[in-house]
């Protein structure tokens, strides 16, 4: 599992680098997004991945790798939005935005390591398209929970789904970057 842990760190470092660069370009302008809008952003990215996989053609030029990185980063943004709540302005400085990002990536890694232990790295045997489908499933679950005003009867909440989206996207990136 130490290899997976190192690979997770390498992939999330790439995601973090893009997050930090976009933060410098735009600030935390995403702070104005409502929770449902963050979920829809992730949906757009995951749906595009599925479309490219299905059609076998990419006309825009942004590759699946970039969309998976966006799934990771928007999922972290979703977790930050849950913690900080909705606002109508950019009220988050860059340093705090990066601290929060790092904190949620660390929590995602801890969750991944716990599940990896129990599931014995079964994700390594999955097909690439399955990650896309699982991310889309988590998005649809999240949308349903949002439509239910965040209430669930027996299921995990929105945050758990965001963490799973992070980890599925990272798993797919690990397999793409490092192979099986």
N, C-alpha and C positions, 0 to 999 in steps of 0.2 A: 504494500500500500504506500510505502514511502515514495515510490516512483510516481504514483498517482498524485500524491500530495505535492511533489515537485512540479509535475506537469500542470496541476491546478494553479499553482503559484505563477508559472510562466505564462499561462493563458490569461489569468486575471491581471497580470502586470501589463499585458498588451491592451486589455480592456480599460484598465485604469489610465494608461497613457492617453488614450483617445478621450476618455472622460475629462481628464485634466486639461488637455488642449482645447476641447470644446468649451470647457468652463472659462478658460482664458479668452476665447473668442466671443462667447455669448453671455458670460456670467451664468448665474443660476436662474436664467429666464424661465426654465421649466417649472419654477416654483408657482407660477400662475396656473398651471394645469390642475384641473380637478382630478381626483383619483380615477374616475371613469375614463378621462382623456389619456391618462398614462397607460391604462390597460389597453385602450384602443390603439395607442402608438405601438405597443408590443404586438397587438394583433396584426397591424399593418405589416410589420417586419416579418412575423412568422408566416402570414398568409402569402407574402411575396416569395419566401423561401419555398413554400409548398408549390406555388405556381411555377417557379423555375424548375423545381424537381419534376413536376408533372409534364410541363411543356418541353423541357430540355433546352430552352432558349432563354437568354437573358438580354433584353433589348436596352435596358437602362445603363448597364455597365457596372453598377455596384454589385459586388459578388455576394454569394451566400455567406462567406466568412464575415464580411462587414455587417450583414444583417444579424448574424448570430451575436456579434459583439454588441450591436445595438440592443438586442434582447437582454443581454446581461446588464448593460448600463441603464436601460429604461426600467428593468426590474429593480435595480438598486434605487433608482429615483423613486419608484413606487413605494419602496420600503421607507425611504426618507420622508416622502409625503405623508405616509401613515403616521410616522413619528411626530412630524412638525405640524401637520394639519394644513388645510387649504388656506391660501392667501391670494391677494390680488396684486402683489408686488414681489419684486426680487429682493427678499429680506435675508438672504443667506450669503455671507462672504465666502470667498474661495477656500480659505483655510478650513473653515467649519464644514463646507461641502465635501472636501477631500477626507476629513476626519470621519464624517458619517459614512462616506463611500467605503473607506477602509474597514470600518467597524462591521458593516453589513457583509462585505466580502469575507471577512473572517468568520462571521456567523454562518455564512453559506458553506464555507470550507469545513467548519466543525460538523455541520449537518451532513455534508457529503461523506466525511470520514466515518461518522456513526452509521450511516446507511450502507456505505461501502463495506463496512465490517459485517453487517447483518446479511446483505445481499451478495457478498463475495464477488464484487465487481462484475455483476451480471451485465451491466451497461456496456462492457467491452464487447459483448457478443451481439449487441443490437445492430440493426441496419440503420444507416444514416437517416432515412426517411422516418423511422420510428421516433427519433428525437423531435423532429418537426411536429409529428402528430401529437406527441405527448405535450409539447409546449402549447399547441393549439387547444388541446383538451384542458390544460390548466387555465388558459385564457378564458375559455367558455365557462369553466367553473367559477372563475373570478368574476366574470360578468354577471353570472347568476347570483352570486353572493352580494355583489354591488346592488343589483336590482332588489335584493331582499334587505337593503339598508345595512349590510354587513352582518346580518344575523344568520346563524346556522343552527340546525338542530343537533347534529352529531359530528359534523365535518369540521376539518381545520378551516381557519380563516383565510383572508386575502393574503396575509403575510406569508403563510406557509406555501401558497401557490406561487408567489413571487420567488421565494427561495428555491422551489423546485424548478422554475423556469430558468433561473440562473444556472443551476447545476446541470440541467439537461443541455443547455446551450454550451456550457463549458465542456461537458463530455463530448459533444459533437466536435467542438473545436480541438480538443485533445486528440480525438481519432483522426481528424483531418491533418493536424500538424505532426503527430507522432506515429500515426498508424495504429494497428491493433497491438 
